[in-house]
Amino acid sequence: GRHFPLAVLDEASQATEPASLVPVMAKVESLVLVGDPQQLAPTVRSPDAAALGLDTPLFTRLQAMGLTPLLLDTQY
């Protein structure tokens, strides 16, 4: 019965899609995915799961659907 206004998923490009959907199922109003799609992909050991597309992170899938990520180009 908990409700959260915001959830931040760090290293989202390394998280499997089912793991990324956990905050969505927790009744979150806004979800921020933070990650670098040029870094390591999620580790999926099951060939069956990989064949079903579970080795594609939600971060990458949303980009493929046309969602443009914001690029952070300044590091402090």
N, C-alpha and C positions, 0 to 999 in steps of 0.2 A: 503494500500500500504506500510505499514511499514515492515521492515525486522529486525530481531534480531539475533545476533550471538549465544546468550546463554540465556536460561531461567532456573531458579532454582525453583522447586516446593517443598517448605518445608512442612513437615507433610504430605507427599504424601501417607502414609499408612492410613491416615484418610480421604483422599479426594475421592469422588466418581469418577468413571472412566470418566463420561462426564465432570466433572470439571477439571480433569487432562488433558483432550484433548484440552482445550482452548488454552494453549500456542502452541500446535502443529498446530492448525488452524491459528495461528498468524505468520506463516512462520518463525519458529525458526530453526536454523541450528543444535543446540545441546540442549538437554533437560536433566537436572539433577534432579532426583527424590531423595529427602532426607526424610527418615522416618524410623520408627521402626515397623516392621510388628508384633512384639509381643505386641504392644500397642493397643489402642482402634481402632476398625474398623470404617468405615464411618457410620454416622447416616442416615438410609434410613427408612422413616416412612411408605412408601407405600408398602403393601405386594405384590402388582402387580409388582412394580419396583424391589423388592428383588427377586421375582420369576424369573425375567428376568436376574438376575445376576448383577444388578446395585449396590448391596451391596458389591461387590468385587472390591477393589481398583485396579487401573492400576498397581501399585507397586507389588501387589500380583499376578496379572495375568501374568506379565512379568516374575516373578520368576517361576511360574508354567510352562511357556514356555521354561525354561532353562536358562534364563539370571541370572547370578550369581551376587548378590549385593556385594559391597565392605563393609567390616565391619570396622567401626571406633572403635578402642579398647583403645584409649587414650583420656582422658578428661582433659582439663585444666581449 
